Amino acid sequence: MVVCGRLGRGAHATARRDGVAAVAWTPIAVAWFAFHAPTAAAIALAVACGLMSSIVPYVADLLALRRVPAHVFGTFTSVNPIWAALAGWLLLSQPLDVHEWAGIGLIVISNGVVSSAQFRRGRG
């Protein structure tokens, strides 16, 4: 991690860090694929998953931080676990327990409190 921290900042640093990870995992992948031949569909899905799970969100966050105030960005970022839980519930039929619904409620309430405090501070 210390080595990756010295690779720079911003979107270019993300690409460098992903490159370091790719180099680190290459020997493991070669050993695995020597005995388990991948299909073209599996490779395409792996590439899509890699892009959609690291590069795209990071670049989107960087672009958003340049356009919105930090407190707004922080509030929106704290909602990500809610979207993940709801996606699992709606798309994957994963049931949510009472404590998970309570956690979602607490995040919504805390975001409302923070947002209203910022709104009052901005008006007053």
C-alpha angles and dihedrals in degrees: 000000000000090000091050091049089061094054092088139256136284132027094325091056090052090055091049092049091049088050091054090050091049092052091048093051097041096088091050092048092049091052092047096046092048087073101025114049111211123223123232089248091053091051092048091050092048091052092047091048092050093050096043095046101048120006101040097047093044094050091045090053092049092050092047093050089058092054107038133047115267094245091055091048090049091051093050092046092054089060093063094091089053092054090048093050093046092047090053091048097046103032103030099030091236109160118230118222123225093260090053092052088047089053091051089050092050092051091050092048094047091049089051092051093047093045094048091048090052090046092051092046090051093049098040 
